[in-house]
Amino acid sequence: MLRDIFIFFVAAFFEILGCFSFWLVFKANKTYLWLILGIICVIIFAYLLTKVELAFAGRAYAIYGGIYIASSLLWLYIIEKQSLTYYDILGSLCVFIGVCIILFGAKNI
């Protein structure tokens, strides 16, 4: 289970970096060379999601969605240097509870 959680966080890093690369090109007018990094990162992200030990893709995506939210907020704080709000933290805690319910419930099926 810890391995799966680690894979989800690594996948989130690659998805966020990949999408951020597109953001840089289309929102911040950076060079189109960033798109190469973006495409590679999104491919790595998709590949990593196939490596979790869950039988169904939909359940893996649901769990990943929660981890993606937490990872996005970490990105916001660390990379974009923005403070987290009370609502950011409260919302991510609510999502984390949902992720735990799905993850631990899936292991009992």
C-alpha positions in Angstrom: 0.0 0.0 0.0 2.8 2.5 0.8 4.3 1.6 -2.6 1.0 2.6 -4.3 0.8 5.9 -2.4 4.4 6.7 -3.4 3.6 5.9 -7.0 0.6 8.2 -6.9 2.7 11.1 -5.5 5.4 10.6 -8.2 2.7 10.4 -10.9 1.2 13.6 -9.5 4.6 15.3 -9.8 4.9 14.4 -13.4 1.4 15.3 -14.3 1.7 18.7 -12.6 5.1 19.4 -14.2 3.7 18.3 -17.5 0.7 20.5 -17.3 2.7 23.4 -15.8 4.9 23.2 -18.9 1.9 23.8 -21.1 0.8 26.6 -18.7 4.2 28.3 -19.2 3.9 28.2 -22.9 0.3 29.3 -23.3 -0.1 31.5 -20.2 3.4 32.9 -19.6 4.6 33.0 -23.2 7.6 30.8 -22.7 9.3 29.0 -25.5 7.5 26.1 -27.2 10.4 23.9 -26.2 8.6 23.5 -22.8 6.0 21.5 -24.6 8.5 18.7 -25.1 9.0 18.4 -21.4 5.2 18.6 -20.9 4.5 15.7 -23.3 7.2 13.5 -21.8 6.0 14.2 -18.3 2.4 13.4 -19.1 3.5 10.1 -20.7 5.4 9.2 -17.6 2.4 10.1 -15.4 0.1 7.8 -17.4 2.6 5.0 -17.3 3.0 5.3 -13.5 -0.7 5.0 -12.9 -0.6 1.5 -14.5 1.9 0.4 -11.8 -0.4 0.6 -8.8 -1.8 -2.6 -7.3 -5.5 -2.0 -7.9 -7.7 -4.1 -10.1 -9.8 -1.3 -11.6 -8.7 1.9 -13.3 -11.6 3.9 -12.0 -10.7 3.2 -8.4 -7.1 4.1 -9.1 -8.1 7.4 -10.7 -10.4 8.2 -7.7 -7.6 7.7 -5.2 -5.1 9.5 -7.4 -7.5 12.4 -7.7 -7.2 13.1 -4.0 -3.5 12.8 -4.0 -3.3 15.1 -7.0 -5.2 17.8 -5.0 -2.7 17.6 -2.2 0.2 17.5 -4.6 -1.2 20.5 -6.5 -1.4 22.5 -3.2 2.2 21.5 -2.4 3.2 22.7 -5.9 1.4 26.0 -5.3 3.2 26.5 -2.0 6.7 25.3 -3.0 7.1 26.2 -6.7 4.7 29.1 -7.1 5.5 30.6 -3.6 1.8 31.1 -2.7 0.4 30.8 0.8 -2.2 28.1 1.4 -5.5 29.4 2.7 -7.7 27.9 5.4 -10.0 26.6 2.6 -7.1 24.9 0.8 -6.1 23.0 3.9 -9.6 22.1 4.9 -10.6 21.0 1.4 -7.5 18.8 1.1 -8.2 17.2 4.5 -11.7 16.4 3.4 -10.4 14.8 0.2 -7.7 12.9 2.1 -10.4 11.3 4.3 -12.2 10.2 1.1 -9.0 8.8 -0.4 -8.4 6.8 2.7 -11.9 5.4 2.7 -11.6 4.3 -1.0 -8.0 3.0 -0.6 -8.5 1.0 2.5 -12.0 -0.2 1.3 -10.5 -1.4 -2.0 -8.0 -3.5 -0.1 -10.8 -5.3 1.7 -12.8 -6.2 -1.5 
